[in-house]
Structures are given as structure tokens and as C-alpha cells.
Amino acid sequence: MMKRTFLALFALVLLWACSSDDEGTNNNPNDGFNRSAMLTNWADNIIIPVYEDLNTKLDELVSQKDNFIAEPNAVNLDNLRTAWQEAYLVWQHAEMFNIGMAENMNYLFQMNVYPTNVSDIQNNIQNQNYDLASVNNNDAVGFPALDYMLHGVGDTDNEIIEFYTASAQAENNKAYLSDLSDQMKSLTQNILDDWKNGYRDSFVSSTNNSATGSINLLVNDFIYYYEKGFRANKFGIPAGNFSTNPLPDRVEAYYKDDFSKALALEGMTAIQNFFNGIAYQSGNDGQSLDDYLDYLETTDDGEKLSFSINNQYTEAYAKIETLDNSFAQQVQTNNVAMTETFDVIQLAVVLMKVDMLQALDISVDFVDADGD
């Protein structure tokens, strides 16, 4: 992943050349829009509440993990799996906020690198000499690693329970399951505490239109997530858009099997809600990118650019709904539907990465290596 590199200016020039509509370009950062209100809404009504909910869900995950380790049985396994699913759904709202401490500690890489590396997990379990925070373990931790530990270590629930009770390394297996869960909770708690104890105020006060301003940084994170974390990782890579053949084992929640669609739909909802400034808990509509674009009277082929972007989000959600609950199964049985979904999602990229950024006078601070 290449992010915030010196190639950013070159990338922006290329994107500018691709645009056919520069209407509404905001060359004056003092345009009169209440940038502080937008940052306040993002911080107080979206980002912090998301981290609070994720932290609560991970509290429950740790609690259910403790119950399962104390008594590995079918009921406790189901409860632990449910807690994992509920936390994973909330994660879909948090992944785009790769800013502040989250960026500094490589939080994303500690939480959701998939596919998980089964060999690394097995080696860690066997050797019992691991540093889960090491970059070498990015693909052996987080939600995908727990997916394997809860669904992939046996073909049946009985075999999975035996993995934690009757295998030669049962105690090591339980220890790794415990360490994975505890680490995710600890990382999330640290980020939430940082937002509440100083970072929120510095984030909201950074209203300047510069490469280090909060709006510029977070808008780039948002677009990067849409293009890479959502479009490419969830759809393009498994469907084979960037390889010779489809790669069904690269889907999110591969071992749960029937959960990848639910995660993608939640991710699409999170994307549209952030764009429109919808509060995470109350659902109230606050200041966000749609309002900024409307304030600047930015259009796309005669209609509001905010409407065009929202329309593409809605079409993408509807297309995702038509897919199989298991994206691995979808890729194997009807990959055309998967690639078509990728194409629908892609339609919003130019609107966001070119037209929206031009209107807001924001430079791209990352280079996409997907070649599109």
C-alpha cells in the first residue's frame, strides 16, 4: 500500500487530465462554507460514536471469548461467533478513518488484512513466541485471523471444539484465540481514548485547506477506502480484475463463507452515510461532503454532483444485494455478476476522485497501484 507519497502531485495531474467537467472548482479555500461544522459533525456524530460502538462490541467479543475458553462447547462457540460478526459489521464503519493514531499505529493492518495467513497462524501457535503487533503478523491477526480460528480449524463444530479441547496444542490454541481478541480490544480502546482526550479538538480545529488539514486528510482516506478497501479488496481482487483468474479465497470472511455480502452491504451503507453526514447513532443529517458540494453549486452533466454520487452509491448497493451471500461461491458459480458489481462501484470513483476533489480543491495524497 502506497499512501501519501511524493507521487501525489503527479497523480493529481493525471486525474485532472481525465476530467471533462471542471465546473464549480473551488480555487479559494475561503469559500465561506462552515468547514468547522462539518468536522464537528464527523468527529462527534460519526467517528467517535463508531469507535465507541466498536469498542463495546469488542468488549463483548472478549467476554464471550473468555466464556468459551473456560468452557469450550457449542453454545459458547455460537455466542463467540455472534460477537465476532457484530463487531465485524461495526468495523465496516471504522475502516475508512485511517487518520491520527489509527494511521500511526497501522490499525487497519492489525484489524483487517485478508486473506489471513494460515501458515503464520499455525507457526505462531506452535512456537508460542510471537509479537502480534509486528508487521510480519499483519496477516495473522484481526478479524480475518479470528474468522479462521472460529470457522476454519475444523470441518464441523465438533471438530472446531476439539481443536480447543482434545488436540495436542489445545492450550496454545486457546492462548492464541485469546491474544487475538485482547489485542483488537486494546488497539481500539487506545484509539478511542486518543480521540476523546485531545485528538478530537485538534481534528476539529484543523480547518485549513492544506495537505495536512483534517478535511483534506480524511477525504483522501475516504476515497482511498472506497477505491481500494471497498471496491478492490471486497470485489475486484476476488473477481480477478487484477489477476489472470478469479481468486475466491481472497474474499472477506472466507471461512464464515456466507457473511461477505453482509459485510459489503454494511460497508456501502457506511460510505453513503459518511458522504451525507448521517449520524451513526441517531441517524440525523449533519454537514458533510454532500452539503459542501451543494454549497459550491457543483454539477455533473447539469445535475448536482452530490446527487450523481448518491445515485451511484444507491445503484451499487442494489447491485450488491443481487449477489450470493457468499462471495466465494459467487465468484465460482457466476463471476460475471461479481465483475459487473465491480463496474457499478467503479462509476463513482471518477465522480469522487476527480470531480469532487477538484470542486473542493483537494489534492490526491495517495497513488493507487491497481492500474485503473
Secondary structure as UniProt FT lines:
FT   TURN            6..7
FT   HELIX           8..18
FT   TURN            23..24
FT   HELIX           35..41
FT   HELIX           42..47
FT   HELIX           48..70
FT   HELIX           74..94
FT   TURN            95..96
FT   HELIX           101..104
FT   TURN            105..106
FT   HELIX           107..111
FT   HELIX           118..127
FT   TURN            132..133
FT   HELIX           135..140
FT   HELIX           142..147
FT   HELIX           148..152
FT   HELIX           157..163
FT   TURN            164..166
FT   TURN            168..169
FT   HELIX           170..194
FT   HELIX           195..199
FT   HELIX           200..205
FT   TURN            211..212
FT   HELIX           214..224
FT   HELIX           225..236
FT   HELIX           237..239
FT   TURN            240..242
FT   HELIX           248..250
FT   TURN            252..256
FT   HELIX           260..276
FT   TURN            280..282
FT   HELIX           289..295
FT   TURN            296..297
FT   STRAND          299..300
FT   TURN            301..302
FT   STRAND          303..304
FT   HELIX           305..321
FT   HELIX           327..333
FT   HELIX           335..350
FT   HELIX           351..356
FT   HELIX           357..360
FT   TURN            369..370
//
